[in-house]
Amino acid sequence: MPDGSDPDGLEDILAKAPGHICNFALDNPAQTAAVVGRIQHLALTRTRLGVPLLLHAEALNGFLAGGHMVFPTAIGLASTWSPDLVLEMADLIRRQMRRLGIRQALSPNMDIALDPRWGRVHETYGEDPYLAATMSVAYTRGLQGADLSTGVIATGKHFVGYGLPQGGVNLSTTEISPRTLRDLFAYPFEAAIQLAGLRSVMNSYSDVDGVPATASRQVLTDLLRDTLGFDGFVTSDYTSLNHLVDRQHVAADPAEAGRLALIAGMDTENPAPYGFGHVLAAEVDNGAVDPAHLETAVRRVLRAKFELGLFENPYPAETIEVGTVASEGTDLSRELARRSVVLLKNDGILPLPPGRHVAVIGPHADAVGLQFPTYTYPAFREMTSIMSSGGLGNAVGIDPDMAAWNSTALPPIAADELVRANYGARSLAEAIHDDAARVDVAAGSTLTEDLGPDELERAVAAARAADVAVLALGGASLWFNGERTEGEGSDSADIALPAAQTRLAEAVAATGTPLIVVLFQGRAYTLPPVVQEAAAIVVAPFGGPYGPGSVAEILFGRAEPSGKLPYSIPRHGGQIPVYHHQKAGSGYRGQLPPGVGNHYLDMPATPLYPFGHGLGYTTFDLSDLRVDPHVGTDETATVNATITNSGARAGTAVVQLYLRVNTTGVTRPAQQLAGFARVTVPAGAARRVSFQVAAAQLGYTNMARNFAVEPARVDLFVGLDAHDRRLEGSFQLIGPARLLTSAERSFLSEALVSDVERIDV
């Protein structure tokens, strides 16, 4: 228990000798370390074999434990296009988790999110497999370290295809072909396995080809191990085996669920035994399960414990400096938040001069708790407290016995009060006050509901009196509780900005006061005309304690906008899915019939804003494309381009390389992101960017269902977003076709940036 006392039933627990301990919530890191130390001592001294426990925690965008820094949510990390900072973040998480004796993180999320109706998009790195792979590899390297004896096990999730659930509804089946599953959805996992030695993978809840991933040997063994080369252990997502019986109805009882999962390749069950544990032991004893399957799973888990050094030192650090721990990562969190902000549109109103009278209006105007979405400690704390006390029905993985723990460990405190006190979080209105002469604040509406005519009139009056109105709109991600538009189990049939916010925006716009819209969101929303017509539009993720402050810095020009969209923003929900790497000839990549101007009768099929889009406060030119004309199937292509800052102030661009490989017989994506370089260029200066793309990066599952790189014409363009084709070229892949094992593949190109002679502006 949190106070160090033994819980009821301890002897029974020790007799069954659990191998893992799941997430638990405590506000104080020193208290967490003490509990972990006590748990390990019990495992070593009072169980039959004395095998140390492997404790895990979530760490999507920060170690999910009280007293530790929160970073922007994963979609915000992707918006930075800064894998170097993601690696730095994960390295800090590694040191923090080891300090507390917790050696496995249930992160990162490697799902490719193609449907914005799905509430978990913000947990992912977006719609593109290359960008997701880049971030997944960086995170895994940072967390696991150079040697796992000083590292923490990363867990890639959710294997595989979880980011395209039918209808956008969480847990739903995935209708994905084996070729697409292998070539697209498995890409980030395979890259992390081959380039970073990923040591654990978590299953998807969904069906894959009609079989739950939890029970699919085709997924967990044939694809994951035999094809992708994974040799770690598979961690079950919470209550996955229960789902086989209660939701998917493919097993009659826990015993059958345990048999199916074990034979498929599942090695551990979380959060508590259902089909494993004593149930599985009985199945082995009565001959229903071949002991070899169990021995294989045990060997994998024990190997991980040896690699982590748990048998040598399973305990947390002896001393925890709570104040020091709380401040770790402050500068990094602030910089990631700055880089995550995307400037979608600017008619010249930004940056704002200081000293203005600003009205900050909307549900995000004075909110701070909404910057801490699911898979951050404040949201986790709130959810566990509410649900374990019976405030809501139930949640995935909530143990009924947690009520006693939480009543002792988690004193009641409002979410906003917690994040202000523990993280120094400030609202957008408070941050804008640093630069504005006067700030008036009005909510105007909640996220989804009107607040009545008086509150609406207050918002309108504030806008009418101000020099400029900042509309702070968007969504919120919570765990099954509170007003929200996103989150786990919180999906949307309609991805439009909620109607209450649209009505508020229309009323404010009618005042004629210049309008800047800030959208705090973890997924794409379709935008009403009043938002599209604003003088400026800024998109920010759920940015943690420094999210609103980073937006304010950019609004007033104290920071340069440099974020780029990690997803496409559709014009209308009827376009879904509308990702940039649609197949050649499909979706908005298809040819139009003669005399037809659009793929739809009522609007273009292209996105409103494309993947990779993001403006700055300067302008850039691209020039001087150079491409090797012929590249062997065992060689590396070089693509060079020059980026010039043609504006009056320094700025940062993300130079993006896209390819289309025109192979025989199989329809390939119309374009694939194949490399990028984040480049800061002073005013009037230029940089030369050189991409090195190995031919082995261009492999695919061919007509014979072999993975190969084959001779083909490769079309390419270099631009600043997925629709920017200002530099186009091609090269020819020549030589014999090469069959590639996973270990022979190349996943990420190399981008080299060099100075060029300065120009006059």
Residue pairs with C-beta under 8 A, 6 or more apart in sequence:
1 7
1 404
1 405
1 408
2 26
2 31
2 35
2 405
2 408
2 409
3 408
4 34
4 35
4 38
7 13
7 401
7 404
10 42
14 42
14 43
14 46
14 47
16 273
16 277
16 278
17 43
17 47
17 48
17 49
17 51
18 53
18 273
19 51
19 53
19 54
19 268
19 301
20 53
20 54
20 55
20 56
20 268
20 270
21 39
21 53
21 54
21 55
21 56
22 56
22 238
22 270
22 271
22 272
22 397
23 56
23 57
23 58
23 64
23 106
23 271
23 380
23 397
24 35
24 402
24 405
25 65
25 66
25 377
25 380
25 381
25 384
25 406
25 409
25 410
26 32
26 35
26 65
26 66
26 409
26 410
27 66
27 67
27 381
27 409
27 410
27 422
28 66
28 67
28 322
29 65
29 66
29 67
29 68
29 99
29 100
29 320
29 322
29 325
30 320
30 322
31 409
32 65
32 66
32 67
32 100
32 316
33 99
33 100
33 101
33 316
33 317
33 320
34 316
36 55
36 100
36 101
36 102
36 315
36 316
37 101
37 315
37 316
39 53
39 55
40 52
40 53
40 101
40 314
40 315
41 315
43 50
43 51
43 52
43 53
43 314
44 50
44 52
44 314
51 302
51 305
52 305
52 310
52 311
52 314
53 314
54 103
54 104
54 153
54 301
54 304
54 305
54 308
54 310
55 101
55 102
55 103
55 104
56 102
56 103
56 104
56 105
56 106
56 155
56 235
56 270
57 63
57 64
57 65
57 97
57 102
57 104
57 105
57 106
58 64
58 105
58 106
58 107
58 375
58 380
59 93
59 97
59 105
59 106
59 107
59 143
60 73
60 74
60 107
60 108
60 109
60 123
60 375
60 376
61 70
61 71
61 72
61 73
61 74
61 76
61 77
61 89
61 375
61 376
61 544
62 68
62 69
62 70
62 71
62 89
62 93
62 329
62 333
62 376
62 377
62 544
63 69
63 93
63 96
63 97
63 105
64 375
64 376
64 377
64 380
65 96
65 100
65 102
65 377
66 377
66 381
66 422
67 322
67 325
67 326
67 422
68 96
68 325
68 326
68 328
68 329
68 377
69 92
69 326
69 327
69 328
69 329
69 330
69 332
69 333
69 423
69 544
69 545
70 333
70 372
70 376
70 377
70 378
70 423
70 544
70 545
71 77
71 89
71 329
71 332
71 333
71 336
71 337
71 544
72 79
72 80
72 333
72 336
72 337
72 340
72 541
72 542
72 543
72 544
72 547
73 122
73 123
73 373
73 375
73 376
73 477
73 522
73 541
73 542
73 543
73 544
74 108
74 109
74 122
74 123
74 124
74 125
74 135
75 121
75 122
75 123
75 124
75 125
75 126
75 522
75 523
75 541
75 566
75 567
76 122
76 336
76 337
76 340
76 522
76 540
76 541
76 542
76 543
76 547
77 85
77 86
77 89
77 125
77 135
77 336
77 340
78 124
78 125
78 126
78 131
78 132
78 135
78 566
79 339
79 340
79 341
79 342
79 541
79 563
79 564
79 565
79 566
79 614
80 86
80 336
80 339
80 340
80 562
80 563
81 131
81 339
81 563
81 564
81 654
81 676
81 678
82 336
82 339
82 678
83 134
83 135
83 137
83 138
84 138
85 332
85 335
85 336
85 339
86 135
86 138
86 139
86 142
87 138
87 139
87 141
87 142
88 142
88 332
89 139
89 142
89 329
89 332
89 336
90 108
90 138
90 139
90 140
90 141
90 142
90 143
90 154
91 142
91 143
91 145
92 328
92 329
92 332
93 105
93 142
93 143
93 152
94 142
94 143
94 144
94 145
94 150
94 151
94 152
96 325
96 328
97 103
97 105
97 152
98 150
98 151
98 152
99 316
99 317
99 320
99 325
100 316
100 317
100 320
101 314
101 315
101 316
101 317
102 152
103 152
103 153
103 308
103 310
104 152
104 153
104 155
104 200
104 235
105 143
105 152
105 153
105 154
105 155
106 155
106 157
106 202
106 235
107 139
107 143
107 154
107 155
107 157
108 125
108 135
108 136
108 139
108 140
108 154
108 156
108 157
109 120
109 123
109 124
109 125
109 157
109 158
110 124
110 125
110 132
110 136
110 156
110 157
110 158
110 159
110 188
110 189
110 192
111 120
111 123
111 124
111 132
111 157
111 158
111 162
111 163
111 185
112 124
112 126
112 127
112 128
112 129
112 132
112 163
112 164
112 184
112 185
112 187
112 188
113 120
113 121
113 124
113 126
113 127
113 163
113 523
113 567
114 127
114 163
114 164
114 577
114 579
115 121
115 163
115 164
115 165
115 168
115 576
115 577
116 168
116 495
116 523
116 524
116 525
116 567
116 570
116 576
117 167
117 168
117 169
117 491
117 492
117 493
117 495
117 573
117 576
118 163
118 165
118 168
118 169
118 170
118 491
118 523
119 170
119 477
119 486
119 487
119 488
119 489
119 490
119 491
119 492
119 523
120 163
120 170
120 486
120 487
120 488
121 163
121 486
121 522
121 523
121 524
121 567
122 373
122 374
122 477
122 486
122 521
122 522
122 523
122 541
122 542
123 374
123 375
123 488
123 522
124 132
124 163
125 131
125 132
125 135
125 136
125 188
125 566
126 132
126 565
126 566
126 567
126 611
127 566
127 567
127 568
127 579
127 580
127 581
127 611
128 566
128 579
128 580
128 581
128 611
128 673
129 184
129 185
129 187
129 188
129 581
129 672
130 187
130 672
130 673
130 674
130 675
130 748
131 566
131 673
131 676
132 187
132 188
133 187
133 188
133 191
133 192
133 747
133 748
134 676
134 748
135 188
136 156
136 188
136 189
136 191
136 192
136 196
137 188
137 191
137 192
137 195
137 196
137 747
137 748
139 154
140 154
140 156
140 192
140 196
140 197
140 198
141 195
141 196
143 151
143 152
143 153
143 154
144 151
144 152
144 153
144 154
144 196
144 197
144 198
144 199
145 151
145 152
148 199
148 307
148 308
148 309
149 307
149 308
149 309
150 309
151 308
152 308
153 199
153 200
153 232
153 304
153 308
154 192
154 196
154 198
154 199
154 200
155 200
155 201
155 202
155 235
156 188
156 189
156 192
156 198
156 200
156 201
156 202
157 201
157 202
157 203
157 204
157 237
158 202
158 203
158 204
158 205
158 206
158 213
158 237
159 186
159 189
159 201
159 202
159 203
159 204
159 213
159 219
159 220
159 224
159 234
160 181
160 185
160 186
160 189
160 204
160 208
160 213
160 219
160 223
160 224
161 174
161 176
161 181
161 185
161 204
161 206
161 208
162 174
162 204
162 205
162 206
163 185
164 174
164 176
164 185
164 577
165 171
165 172
165 173
165 174
165 206
166 172
166 173
166 174
166 175
168 491
168 492
168 493
168 576
169 491
170 205
170 488
170 489
170 491
171 205
171 206
171 243
171 247
172 206
173 206
173 207
173 210
174 204
174 206
174 207
174 208
176 185
176 208
176 209
178 209
178 701
178 705
179 666
179 701
179 705
181 208
181 223
182 223
182 227
182 701
182 707
183 700
183 701
184 581
186 223
186 228
187 747
189 198
189 201
189 224
189 228
189 230
190 228
190 229
190 742
190 745
190 747
191 747
191 748
192 198
193 228
193 229
193 230
193 742
194 228
194 229
194 742
194 743
194 745
194 747
195 747
195 748
198 230
198 232
199 232
199 233
199 304
199 307
200 232
200 233
200 234
200 235
200 304
201 224
201 230
201 232
201 234
201 235
202 234
202 235
202 236
202 237
203 213
203 214
203 219
203 220
203 234
203 235
203 236
203 237
203 240
203 266
204 213
204 219
204 237
205 212
205 213
205 214
205 237
205 240
205 243
206 212
206 213
207 213
207 248
208 216
208 218
208 219
209 216
209 218
211 218
211 219
211 250
212 240
212 243
212 244
212 248
212 250
213 219
213 220
214 236
214 237
214 240
214 241
214 243
214 244
214 260
214 261
214 264
214 266
215 244
215 250
215 251
215 257
215 260
215 261
215 264
216 264
217 263
217 264
217 265
219 264
220 234
220 264
220 265
220 266
221 264
221 265
224 230
224 234
224 265
225 231
225 265
227 742
228 742
229 741
229 742
229 743
232 300
232 304
233 267
233 268
233 297
233 300
233 301
233 303
233 304
234 265
234 266
234 267
234 268
235 267
235 268
235 270
236 261
236 266
236 268
236 269
236 270
237 270
237 396
238 270
238 271
238 396
238 397
239 270
239 271
239 274
239 396
239 397
240 261
240 266
240 269
240 270
241 251
241 254
241 257
241 258
241 261
241 266
241 269
241 274
241 275
241 276
242 254
242 257
242 274
244 250
244 251
244 256
244 257
244 260
244 261
244 275
245 251
245 252
245 253
245 254
245 256
245 257
250 260
251 257
251 260
251 275
254 274
254 275
254 279
255 275
255 279
255 280
255 282
255 283
255 288
256 275
257 274
257 275
258 269
258 274
258 275
258 276
258 279
258 280
258 283
258 289
259 275
259 280
259 283
259 288
259 289
261 269
261 275
261 276
262 276
262 280
262 289
262 293
262 294
262 297
263 289
263 293
266 297
267 297
267 300
267 301
268 276
268 297
268 301
269 275
269 276
269 277
270 397
271 397
271 399
272 399
273 279
280 289
280 294
283 289
284 291
284 294
305 311
326 422
333 544
333 545
333 546
334 546
334 549
334 550
337 543
337 544
337 546
337 547
337 549
337 550
338 546
338 550
338 553
338 554
338 559
338 562
339 562
339 563
340 540
340 541
340 543
340 547
340 550
340 563
341 538
341 539
341 540
341 543
341 550
341 551
341 554
341 561
341 563
342 538
342 539
342 540
342 561
342 563
342 564
342 565
342 613
342 614
343 350
343 536
343 537
343 538
343 554
343 561
343 563
343 614
343 615
343 616
344 537
344 538
344 539
344 565
344 569
344 609
344 613
344 614
344 615
345 534
345 536
345 537
345 615
346 535
346 536
346 615
346 617
347 535
347 536
348 535
349 468
349 514
349 516
349 535
349 536
350 516
350 536
350 554
350 555
350 557
350 617
351 554
351 555
351 556
351 557
351 617
352 358
352 435
352 468
352 516
352 555
352 556
352 557
353 556
354 435
354 436
354 437
354 556
355 435
355 436
355 437
356 436
356 437
356 466
356 467
356 468
357 436
357 437
357 438
357 440
357 465
357 466
357 467
357 468
358 432
358 436
358 438
358 439
358 440
358 466
358 467
358 468
358 469
358 470
359 439
359 440
359 441
359 442
359 459
359 462
359 463
359 465
359 466
359 468
359 469
359 470
359 513
360 366
360 428
360 429
360 432
360 439
360 440
360 441
360 442
360 469
360 470
360 472
361 441
361 442
361 443
361 444
361 459
361 462
361 463
361 469
361 470
361 471
361 472
361 504
361 508
362 443
362 444
362 445
362 471
362 472
362 473
362 501
362 504
363 370
363 443
363 444
363 445
363 446
363 447
363 472
363 473
363 474
363 501
364 370
364 427
364 428
364 472
364 473
364 474
364 518
364 520
364 548
365 427
365 428
365 429
365 441
365 442
365 443
365 444
365 470
365 472
366 427
366 428
366 429
366 430
366 441
366 443
367 416
367 427
368 416
368 419
368 420
368 425
368 426
368 427
368 548
369 378
369 414
369 415
369 416
369 418
369 419
369 425
370 476
370 520
370 542
371 419
371 425
371 520
371 542
371 543
371 544
371 545
371 547
371 548
372 378
372 379
372 415
372 419
372 423
372 425
372 542
372 544
373 379
373 476
373 477
373 478
373 486
373 487
373 522
373 542
374 380
374 383
374 477
374 478
374 479
374 487
374 488
376 544
378 415
378 418
378 419
378 422
378 423
379 415
379 477
379 478
379 479
380 479
381 410
381 418
382 415
382 478
382 479
382 481
382 482
383 395
383 478
383 479
383 480
383 481
384 398
384 402
384 406
384 410
385 406
385 410
385 412
386 392
386 481
387 393
387 394
387 395
387 398
387 480
387 481
388 398
388 399
388 400
388 402
388 403
388 405
388 406
389 403
389 406
389 407
390 403
391 481
392 480
392 481
393 480
395 479
395 480
395 489
396 488
396 489
413 421
419 425
419 545
420 426
423 544
423 545
424 545
425 544
425 545
425 548
426 545
426 548
426 549
427 548
428 470
428 472
428 518
428 548
428 551
428 552
429 439
429 441
429 472
430 548
431 548
431 549
431 551
431 552
431 553
432 439
432 470
432 552
432 555
432 556
433 439
434 552
435 552
435 555
435 556
435 558
440 462
440 465
440 466
441 462
442 455
442 458
442 459
442 462
443 451
443 455
443 459
444 451
444 455
444 456
444 458
444 459
444 504
444 507
444 508
445 451
445 455
445 456
445 500
445 501
445 503
445 504
446 483
446 500
447 474
447 475
447 476
447 483
447 484
447 485
447 498
447 500
447 501
448 483
448 485
448 498
448 500
449 483
449 500
450 456
450 500
450 503
456 503
456 504
456 507
459 504
459 507
459 508
460 507
460 508
460 510
460 511
462 469
463 469
463 508
463 511
463 513
464 511
464 513
466 513
467 513
467 514
468 513
468 514
468 515
468 516
469 508
469 511
469 513
469 514
469 515
469 516
470 516
470 517
470 518
470 555
471 504
471 505
471 508
471 515
471 516
471 517
471 518
471 531
471 534
472 518
472 520
473 497
473 501
473 504
473 505
473 517
473 518
473 519
473 520
473 531
474 497
474 518
474 519
474 520
474 521
474 525
474 540
475 484
475 485
475 486
475 498
475 520
475 521
475 522
475 523
475 525
476 482
476 483
476 484
476 485
476 486
476 487
476 542
477 484
477 485
477 486
477 487
477 490
477 522
477 542
478 484
478 487
478 490
479 487
479 488
479 489
480 487
480 488
480 489
480 490
484 490
485 492
485 498
486 492
486 521
486 522
486 523
494 573
495 523
495 524
495 525
495 526
495 570
495 573
495 576
496 502
496 525
496 526
496 528
496 573
497 519
497 525
497 526
497 527
497 528
497 531
502 528
502 530
502 531
505 515
505 517
505 528
505 530
505 531
506 528
506 530
508 515
509 515
509 530
509 533
509 534
514 535
515 534
515 535
516 534
516 535
516 536
516 537
516 538
516 555
517 531
517 534
517 536
517 537
517 538
518 538
518 540
518 551
518 555
519 525
519 527
519 531
519 537
519 538
519 539
519 540
520 540
520 541
520 542
520 543
520 547
521 539
521 540
521 541
522 541
522 542
523 567
524 567
524 568
524 569
524 570
525 569
526 569
526 570
526 571
526 572
526 573
526 608
527 537
527 569
527 608
531 537
532 608
538 551
538 554
538 555
538 561
539 563
539 565
540 547
540 548
540 550
540 551
541 547
543 550
543 551
550 559
553 559
554 560
554 561
557 617
560 616
560 617
560 618
560 649
560 650
560 651
560 652
561 614
561 615
561 616
561 617
562 614
562 616
562 651
562 652
562 653
562 654
562 678
563 614
564 612
564 613
564 614
564 654
564 721
565 609
565 610
565 611
565 612
565 613
565 614
565 721
566 611
567 579
567 611
568 578
568 579
568 580
568 607
568 609
568 610
568 611
568 722
569 607
569 608
569 609
570 576
570 578
570 607
570 608
571 603
571 604
571 606
571 607
571 608
572 603
574 600
575 605
575 607
578 587
578 588
578 605
578 607
579 611
580 607
580 610
580 611
580 612
580 671
580 673
580 722
580 723
581 669
581 670
581 671
581 672
581 673
582 588
582 589
582 669
582 670
583 589
583 667
583 668
583 669
583 670
584 660
584 667
584 668
584 669
584 670
585 591
585 667
585 670
586 667
586 670
587 599
587 605
588 599
588 604
588 605
588 606
588 607
589 670
590 599
592 598
592 599
598 604
598 605
599 605
606 723
610 721
610 722
610 723
611 721
611 722
612 654
612 656
612 673
612 719
612 720
612 721
612 722
612 724
613 720
613 721
613 722
613 723
614 654
614 721
616 651
616 652
616 653
617 647
617 649
617 651
618 645
618 646
618 647
618 648
618 649
618 650
618 651
618 683
619 645
619 646
619 647
620 643
620 644
620 645
620 646
620 647
620 651
620 653
620 681
620 720
621 643
621 644
621 646
622 641
622 642
622 643
622 644
622 655
622 718
622 719
622 720
622 726
622 727
623 641
623 642
623 644
623 727
624 640
624 641
624 642
625 639
625 640
625 641
625 718
625 727
625 728
625 729
626 638
626 639
626 640
626 641
627 637
627 638
627 639
627 640
627 716
627 729
627 730
627 731
628 637
628 638
628 639
628 731
629 731
629 732
630 731
630 732
630 734
631 637
631 695
631 714
631 731
631 732
631 733
631 734
632 695
632 733
632 734
632 735
633 695
633 709
633 710
633 711
633 733
633 734
633 735
633 736
633 737
633 738
634 695
634 696
634 735
634 738
635 694
635 695
636 692
636 693
636 694
636 695
637 691
637 692
637 693
637 694
637 695
637 714
637 731
638 690
638 691
638 692
638 693
639 657
639 675
639 690
639 691
639 693
639 716
639 718
639 729
640 688
640 689
640 690
640 691
641 655
641 688
641 689
641 718
641 727
642 686
642 687
642 688
642 689
642 756
643 653
643 655
643 679
643 681
643 686
643 687
643 689
644 681
644 685
644 686
644 759
645 651
645 681
645 682
645 683
645 684
645 685
645 686
646 684
646 761
647 683
647 761
648 683
648 761
649 683
650 680
650 681
650 682
650 683
651 680
651 681
651 683
652 678
652 679
652 680
652 681
653 678
653 679
653 681
653 720
654 676
654 677
654 678
654 679
654 720
655 676
655 677
655 679
655 689
655 718
655 720
655 751
656 673
656 675
656 676
656 718
656 719
656 720
656 721
656 722
656 724
657 673
657 674
657 675
657 676
657 691
657 693
657 716
657 717
657 718
657 749
658 671
658 672
658 673
658 674
658 716
658 717
658 718
658 719
658 722
659 671
659 672
659 674
659 693
659 698
659 714
659 715
659 716
660 668
660 669
660 670
660 671
660 672
660 714
660 715
660 716
661 668
661 672
661 698
661 700
661 712
661 714
661 733
662 668
662 712
662 713
662 714
662 715
663 700
663 702
663 710
663 712
664 703
664 710
664 712
665 702
665 703
666 700
666 701
666 702
666 703
668 700
671 717
671 722
673 722
674 691
674 693
674 697
674 716
674 749
675 691
675 693
675 748
675 749
675 750
675 751
676 751
677 689
677 691
677 751
677 753
679 687
679 689
679 753
681 687
683 761
684 758
684 759
684 760
684 761
685 755
685 758
685 759
686 755
686 756
686 757
686 758
686 759
687 753
687 754
687 755
687 756
688 753
688 754
688 755
688 756
689 718
689 751
689 752
689 753
690 751
690 752
690 753
690 754
691 749
691 750
691 751
692 749
692 750
692 751
692 752
693 749
694 746
694 749
695 709
695 733
695 738
695 746
696 709
696 738
696 740
696 744
696 745
696 746
697 745
697 746
697 747
697 748
697 749
698 709
698 712
698 714
698 733
699 707
699 708
699 709
699 740
699 745
700 707
700 708
700 709
701 707
702 708
702 710
702 737
706 739
707 739
707 740
707 741
707 745
708 737
708 738
708 739
708 740
709 733
709 737
709 738
709 740
710 733
710 737
710 738
711 732
711 733
711 734
711 735
711 736
711 737
712 732
712 733
713 730
713 731
713 732
713 733
714 730
714 731
714 732
714 733
715 728
715 729
715 730
716 728
716 729
716 730
716 731
717 724
717 725
717 726
717 727
717 728
717 729
718 726
718 727
719 725
719 726
719 727
